[in-house]
Amino acid sequence: MVSTSETGHSTNVANFEELISRCTALGSAFNPSKDLLKIVGLNTKNTSAKNALQSVKTAKTAFDNATNSREIAFESIKKLSTRILNALEVSGATKQTVADAVTINRKIQGQRANTKDAAATENPDAAITGSAPKQISVSQQSYNSLVDHFAKLILLITAEPLYTPNENDLKLTALNTAMTSLKTANTAVINAETAYKNAIINRNKILYDENTGLVPIAFDVKKYVKSLFGSTSPEYKLINSIRFRSYKK
């Protein structure tokens, strides 16, 4: 769904084109001294504004596509992590190594350590002092955190010589490939978001900069026509009826 402000940006540009048309119709009478207000300057600004709007749309599409691709890439990470843990548990690895893997997998799953054993692990003195057990945060579910946790899990099983599953997708080669894919997908979103935000910044400068923005220029054009023909003139009323609105964000 297109936001009201996004529609407003497009409306401003469309109305600016109408403003140019009406100013052009005034003929030689429309002759401001400021270059930005001349017909040539208005047309240049109109072209820049249209290009800026298109750049935002293009960047938004790229960002959405990257986000969708990342979502697909991460869909199976929780299930895969649990399978890795199960394979490790039956490999003959020490209970300490398995316990470390359980902790990492819990973070990937976004689960709390809510058993008595887990509470004792988190706070060994709880049984003696009666203090409340420290809970594992469930807020570490950002994609960056998932990449970090999954990388730690791979490092753990890489250091375990007994982890030698026969399933191809659980072997270290496949898991490292999966890890690379996750990092690539996550980085693609970060880069696409940066490009999208920069496109928005550029659009806002072109449309709303205090001195050279499309909307301030439109208001200056109205003032010029008002000074030229008077506030009650049909020429000014025709120009003044075109509406513009600032959307500074």
N, C-alpha and C positions, 0 to 999 in steps of 0.2 A: 504494500500500500504506500502510495506517494504521500509524504508529509505535506502539511499545509505550507510550511516554509519553502519546500522544494517547488511546489506549485507556484508560490509567490515569486521565486527567483525567475521562473520562466515567464510569468505574467509581466514582471518588470521589463524584461527584454522585449517581449512582444509589444508592450505599450510604448517602449522607446522607439521601436520601428515606426509605430503609428505617429509618434511625435515628430520624427524626421520627415515623414510624408507631409504633415500639416505645415511644418516649417518651410519645406521646399515649395509648397503651394503659395507661400507668401511672396515668392519671387525675390526681386532685387531689394525689396524693403527689409528682408531679413539679412542683415549684414553686421553681425556682432564683431567687435574688435578682438575678442579672445579666440584663439585658434580652436580650443576645445569645443567652443559653441558653434563654430562654423559648420556648414553642412558636411564638408569633407571630414572634419574632426568627429562629428556625430556618427557618420558612417563607419569610420575607423573604430570607434568605441563599440558600435553595434556589432561589428564583426568579431572583435575581441571577446565581447560578452557571450556571443553565440558559441564561439570556440571553447570558452571557459565552461559553459554549461555542458557541452558535449564531453569535455574532458572529465568532468565529475561523473557523468553517466557511465563513461567507459571505465573509469577507475572503480566505480561502485560495482559494476558487473564483474570486473576482475577480482575484486575483494570477495564478492559473494561466491564466485566459482572456487576461489582458493579455500574459503571457509567450508564449502560443501565437500571439497576434496579431502580436507583435513578431517572432517567429521567421519567420512567413509573410511579413511585410513586408520582412525582410532577406534572404529566400531568393535573390533575383535580383541583389543588389548587386554581387557579384563578377563575374558575367557581364556586367552592365551597365557596370561600370567598364572592363572589357576592351574592350567595344564602343566606349566613348567614346574610349579610347586609340587604337584602330584608326582611328576617324574623324578624330582629330586628326593622326595620322601621315600621312594622305593629303590633308590640308587645305592643305598647303604651309607649315605653321607651322615655325619655326626648329627646328633640332636641339636647341637648348638648352631650348626650351619642351617639346618632346617628351620630352626626358630628365627634366625635372621631373615630367611626367605619368607616366612609367615608374616613377619612384621612389614616387610616391603610390600608383599602382596596385599596386606590389609590396607595399606595406604593407597595402592592402586585401585582397590575396590571402593575406597572411601568409607571404610567401616571403623567403628569405634572399638577400642579394647574394653569390652564390657564384662568379661568374666573375672572371677576372683583371681585366677592365676595371672591374667593380664594386668589386673590392678596391682597385684603384688610386684609384678615386674616393673611397672611404671613407678611405683612408690613402695619400696621394700619395708619402710617403717610404718605403713598404714595400719597393719594389723596390731602394732604396738601402741601407736599414738591415737588411733581411732580417727585420724584425719581422712578427709574425703580423697578417694583415689584420683590421680591426675588422669584426665581423659585425653585420648589422642585426638587431635584436631581433625575435623572432617572437612576443613576448608581448603585442603591442598588438592583440589580437583581441577585446577587450571591445566591447560594443555602443557604448559611449561613444566608443571609439577609432575604430570604423568610421564613425560619424556624423561625427567630426572629419575623418578622412581624405577621406571622400566630399565633404564641404563644401569642403575645400581643392581637390579636383579640379574641382569646379564653378566655384570662383573662378578657377582657372587658365584654364579654357576660356572663361569669360566675358570675360576680359581679352584673349583671342585673337580678333581680328577675322576671321581666316580660317576659324574654326570655324563653318561654316554647313551642317550636314548636312541632307539632305532627309528623313531618317527622323524621323517625328513624335516617337517616344519618345526620340530623341537630341537633340532641340532643347532649348534652354535653358529654355524655359517648362515643358516636361514634366519636365526634370531638377530644376528648382526645386520643382515640385510633389511629385516623388518625395522630395526632400530633406525637405520639410515633413512628409510622411507618416512618414518614418523617425524624425524628431525627435519627432513626436506619439506614435508607438508606443513609443519608448524612454522618454519622459516618463511615459506611462501605466503602464509597468511600475514605474518608480521610485515613483510615487505609490501604486500598489497594494501594493507591498512595504512602504511606510511604514505604510499602513493595517493591513496584516496583522500587522506587528510590534507595532504599538500595541494591536491586539486581543489579542495574546498576552500583552503586558505587563499589560493590564487583567484578563485571565482569571487570570493567576498571582497578582495582588494579591487578587482575590476568593476564590480557592481557598486561597492559601498565606501570605497576610500573617500575620506573627507574632502580631498582636493581634486581627485581625478576619477572618482567613481561614477558609474552610469547614473545612479539615482541622484546624487548631488548635482551632476551636470544637467539632468532633466529639470530639477528645481531652478537652476540658474537660467535655463532657457525660458522657463515660464516668467521669471523676473524680467528677463530682457524683453520679451514680448509685451509684458505689462508696461514697461517703461516706454516701449515703442508706440503702442496703440492706446494705452490707458486701461484701467481696471474694469471699465464698463463696456469696452469694445467687444464686438462679436469675435474679432480675431483672438483676443486674449481668452475669452470664454471658451472658444474652441480648443485652444491649447491647454488651458487650465483644467478642462474636464477629463483629461487623461490622468489616471491615477498611478502613483508610485508609492512604494512602501519599503522601508529599510528592514532588513533581516540580518542584523549583525550578530554573529555567533562565533 
